[in-house]
Amino acid sequence: MLTIPEFTALVWLGAALAGFLGSLTGLGGGVVIVPLLTLAFGADLHYAMGASLVSVIATSSGAAAAYVKEGYSNIRVGMFLEIATTFGALFGAFLVAKVSTRAIGVVFGLVLLVSAYLASRPRKPSPAPDGSTAPAKSSLRLNSSFPTPQGLRSYDVRRVPLGFSLMFVAGTLSGLLGIGSGAFKVLAMDRAMRIPFKVSTTTSNFMIGVTAAASAGVYLRRGYIDPGLAMPVMLGVLPGSLLGTRVLVKTHTDRLRVLFGLVVAALAVEMIFNAYTGKL
């Protein structure tokens, strides 16, 4: 039987790893925190999701400032898409009381499994611009650039309505599953809006804090956020996320995709199995 200090220390170490992966891949840490707390420490799924949301906010706070300073995050894209994710997060948090724990676990795993598959596939070269993939209208001013070893690289933001719709889905998943839904945000920006992967990852970190905060209020009102569990999680996630930001700028994009896919796939299989067998 673990003592309280031992339990707190182990949760802190696990949260630090989650924060590192969250900031490095844009996952937000929640997809690691929830399985960690439920499967390794036996926490109730709802309390694990509440602590996860707190960690997501901490991850975003720790990583977003560094990414903005480095010039990777697209702040205009992030603030525009946060409109959709915030409304989606409130809707998802409302659904938590209506959906069984087993169903939440299965949905959690399936979402991550699909995300892992899509993320691990190399992206095909962008097709020639047409009506469906035209750059964003100049009035939105979403197009930008980001630093590379060869200098600033410009890019166009495409299919904005599709990306906005997908962000509502991402927000719903965030509220329902207690995660930042960074995986879905990265995929939506990377695949649908054709934003470079590193920009998608860093902009996702910028956004997830706002998304998580919207649903965290609902979780707090329902009593699903336990300070004794959420505090070590938050304190562990912060240093992990800051370390992840330093590694990201020196890591090749293809390696990020592989890491992204492997982590998400492993957690997906684990969550589906435990939800199916009733262990959640």
N, C-alpha and C positions, 0 to 999 in steps of 0.2 A: 504494500500500500504506500503510495507516494504521499509525502508530506506536502503542505501547502507551498512552502518555498521551492521544493523540488518540482512540483507541478507547474508553478509559475515560471521557473527557469526553463523547463522543457517547452512550454507554450511559447515563451519568448524566443527560443532558438528556432522553433518551427516557423514562427511568424517572420523572423529575420530572413529565412530562406524564401518564404512566400513573397516577401517584399522585394527581394532581389529578382526573383523570376517575374514578378508583376511589373516592375519598372523596366526590365530588360526586354520583355516580350509584349507589353501592353495589356497583359491579362488583368492587372489590377490586384493580384494577390488573392482575391476572394476564391478563385477556383482551387487554390491550394489550401487555404485556411479552412473552408467548409469540410472537405474530406478529412483533413488533419484533426480537427476538433471532434468530429463525429465518429470517425473510425479508429483513431489512435487514442483519443482521450475520453471517448464515450459521452460526449456532450449531446444534449438534445439538439435536433436539427435546427429548430427555430432559433435557439440561443446561439448556435454556431453561425447562422446566417446574420443574426444581429451583430455579433462580434466581427464578422466578415465585412459588413458594411462600414463599421468604424475603421477597420484596417484599410479598406478601399479609400476612404477619405484621407487617411494618413499617407497612404502611398501616393495619391495624387498630389497632396501638399508637398511631400518630400521630393518627388520627381519632376513635377510640372515646372517649378521655378527654374531648375537647372536646364531643362530642355528649352524653355523660352529664352533664357539667357544665351544659350548656344545657337539659337536661331533655327531650331528644327521644327518646333510646334507652329502650326498655322492657327493663330488665335481667332481670326475671323471665321474660319471654318468651324472651329470648336464652339464658339459662342452661338453661331447660327444653328448648328445641329443640337446643341443643348436644349433648345426649345422643345424639340421632339422627344429627346431622351427623358426630360423632366416629367412631361405629361405621361409618358410610358411608364416611368418608375412609380408614379402615384397609382396608376392603374394596376400594375403588377403587385404592389404592396397590398392593395385592396383584395386581390385574388388569393393571397396567402391563407386567409382564414376560410376560404371556400374550397381549397384543394388539399387532399390528404398528403401526409408526409411521404408515403411510398410513391405517389404520383409525382411529387416534387423531385424526389431523387431520380426517378426514371427520366423525367424531362431534363433535369440537370445533366445527366450522363449523355443523353441523345444530342443535346445541343452542343456539348463539348466534343463529342465524337465527330459530328459533321464539321465543326469548326477545325478540328485537327486535320481532317482529310483535305479540306479546301486550302488551309494554310500551308500544308506541306507540298502542294502542287506548284511547280514553277509557273509564274504568270506569263502568258503569251504576250508578244509585243502588241502595243496599242494599235488598233486598226485606224485606218484613215478616218478623219472626222466626218461624221454625217449627222443627220437630224437627231439620232438617239444618243450620240456620244459627243455632242458639241461642247466646247468649253462653257463654263458658267458665264452668265451675262455680266457685262462689265459693271452694272449697277450694284451687284453683290460684292464685287472686288475680292473674290475668293482665291484667285490665282496668285501664286507666290513663288518663292525660291528657297532653297536650303543649302547649307554648306557641304561641299565635298572636297576630297584632297585636290581635285583639279579646279576648285573655285566654286562659286555659286552656280547652282543648277536650277533653272526655271521649270515650272510644270503648270499644266492647266487642270482645273477641277471640272470633271464631267458628270453628267447625269445627276444633277443636284436633286431633282424631285425624288428619284429612286433612292438616293442616299438618305434623304430626309425621312422617307417612309421606313426604311430599314432601321433608322435610329429610334423610331418609336417602338419597334419590335425589340431592339436592344434594351431600351429603357424598361419595357415590360418584363423582360427576362431578369433585369437587374433587381427590380422590386420583388419579383416572384421567387427568385433563387438566392437573394442576398449576396449578389456579386456585383462587380462593377460592369459586367458584360463587356469587358475590354476586348475579349476575343471576337465578339460579333462586331464591335465598332471598328476594330482593325480590318476585319475582312470586308466590311461594307465600304470603308474608305479606300482600301487597297484594290479590291476587285471591282466594285461598282463605280466608284467615283474616280478611279485611276490615279489616286494620290500615291506617290512613292512610299514604299513600305516603312522606311524610317520616319517619315513625316506622319504616316498613319499611326504608327506606334506611339510617337511622342504626343501627337494631338489627342489620342485616346487617353493617355495619362492625364492630360490637361482637363479632359471632359469628365472622367469617371467620378471625380470627387463631387461634382455638382449632382450627377445622376444618383449617386449613393446617398447624398445628403437628403434628397427629396424623399426617398423611400425610408431612410433611417428614422425620420420623424414619425412615420406610421408605426415602425417596429418599436420605437421607444414608448409610444402611447400604449401599445399592447403589452408592454413589459417584457419584450424579447431581448433587450439589451442589458446584460448583467455586467456591472462595472468590474467585478472581480475577474471576469473572463476577458472582457473587452480591453482592459487596460494593458496587460502584458502583451496582448496581440498588437495593439497600437504601438507600444514602445518597441516591439521587435521589428515591426514592419518599416518604421521610419529609417533606421540605419541600413536595413537591407535594400530599400528603394534607392537611397542615396548612392550606395555602392553600385547598384544596377545602372544608374545613369552614367557613371564613369566608364563602365564596361561597354555600354551600348555604342558610344561614339567611335570605339575602336574595333567593333565587331563587324564582319562581313554580313550583308543582308541574307545570303543563302544560309549561313549558319544560324541566323536568327529564325528563319523559317523552320529549319529542322528541329531546333530546340523548342520552338513554339508548338509544333505538331506532336512531338514526342511527349511533352509534359501534359498537354491537353488530352491526348489519346489514353495515356495511362490512368489519368484521373477519371476519364469517362467510363472506362471499363470497370474500374473499382466502384464507382458510384452506382452504375446500373446493376452490378452483381449484388451489392449490399441492399439496394432498394428492392430488388426482385426477391431476395431471400428474407426480407423483413428485418434486417439488422440495423436499419437506420432509426 
